[in-house]
Amino acid sequence: MPNDQELEDQIEAKGLNAPRISLAHVQKMKERVEYLFERCPGKTTTFCHAYLDGSFYLATGTSACVSPANFDSQLGIDAARTKAESLATDKLYELEGYRLWSELNHV
């Protein structure tokens, strides 16, 4: 499966230029995403919540380990953020796709 940039390159190479949500558009929106981290005291699960413009919820990424002896806060934060970023990107494509569809269909 191609990554986002490879897919964008394929679309451009084929001259597919109908209205669409571009990678550049989503990347620009991702600059507006803020991440909030939390961990329940005494637990090994880390949560990373992604918010557009600091207030519109997009997604949550999680990470956890089975043994508390293996818990590392920074590893948990990094893993949860990676998952949240991926989920938030998918949600931005979905929301912006719906917005564009609505505009094109005068809804």
C-alpha positions in Angstrom: 0.0 0.0 0.0 1.5 3.4 -1.0 2.1 6.0 1.7 0.4 9.4 1.3 3.1 11.0 -0.7 3.4 8.0 -3.1 -0.4 8.1 -3.6 -0.3 11.9 -4.2 2.5 11.4 -6.8 0.5 8.7 -8.6 -2.6 10.9 -8.7 -0.6 13.8 -10.1 1.2 11.6 -12.6 -2.1 10.3 -14.0 -3.4 13.9 -14.4 -6.3 13.3 -12.1 -7.3 16.9 -11.4 -10.9 16.8 -10.4 -11.7 18.5 -7.1 -10.2 16.5 -4.3 -8.6 16.8 -0.9 -4.8 17.0 -1.5 -2.0 15.9 0.7 -0.8 19.5 0.9 -4.2 20.5 2.2 -4.3 17.9 4.9 -0.7 18.6 5.9 -1.5 22.3 6.3 -4.5 21.3 8.5 -2.3 18.9 10.6 -0.3 22.0 11.6 -3.4 23.1 13.5 -3.7 19.8 15.5 -2.8 19.9 19.2 -2.1 16.8 21.2 -3.0 16.2 24.9 -1.5 13.3 26.8 -2.9 11.5 29.9 -2.1 8.5 32.0 -4.2 7.0 34.7 -2.1 6.9 37.9 -0.7 3.5 38.6 -1.5 2.2 35.1 0.7 1.5 32.1 -1.6 2.9 29.5 -0.9 6.2 27.8 -3.5 8.2 25.9 -2.9 10.9 23.3 -5.9 12.9 22.2 -5.8 15.0 19.0 -7.8 18.2 18.7 -8.1 20.5 15.7 -7.6 24.1 16.7 -7.3 22.9 20.3 -11.0 22.2 20.7 -12.5 19.9 18.0 -11.8 16.3 18.9 -10.3 14.2 16.1 -8.9 11.0 17.6 -7.2 9.1 20.4 -4.1 7.0 20.2 -3.2 4.6 23.0 -0.2 2.6 24.1 0.3 0.2 27.0 2.6 -2.5 28.3 1.7 -5.6 30.3 4.3 -5.3 32.9 4.7 -2.2 35.0 8.5 -3.0 35.1 8.6 -2.3 31.3 6.7 1.0 31.4 8.6 3.9 30.0 6.7 7.2 30.0 8.4 8.6 26.9 8.0 5.4 24.9 4.3 5.4 25.8 3.9 9.0 24.8 5.7 8.5 21.5 3.7 5.3 20.6 0.4 6.9 21.5 1.2 10.1 19.6 2.1 8.1 16.5 -1.2 6.3 16.6 -3.1 9.5 17.3 -1.4 11.3 14.4 -2.4 8.5 12.0 -6.0 8.4 13.2 -6.2 12.2 13.1 -4.9 12.3 9.5 -7.5 9.8 8.4 -10.2 11.8 10.2 -9.1 15.1 8.5 -9.3 13.4 5.1 -12.8 12.1 6.0 -14.1 15.4 7.3 -12.6 17.5 4.5 -13.9 15.0 1.9 -17.4 15.4 3.3 -17.0 19.2 3.2 -15.9 19.1 -0.4 -18.6 16.6 -1.4 -21.2 18.9 0.3 -19.9 21.9 -1.7 -19.9 20.1 -5.0 -23.4 18.7 -4.4 -24.8 22.0 -3.1 -25.9 20.3 0.2 
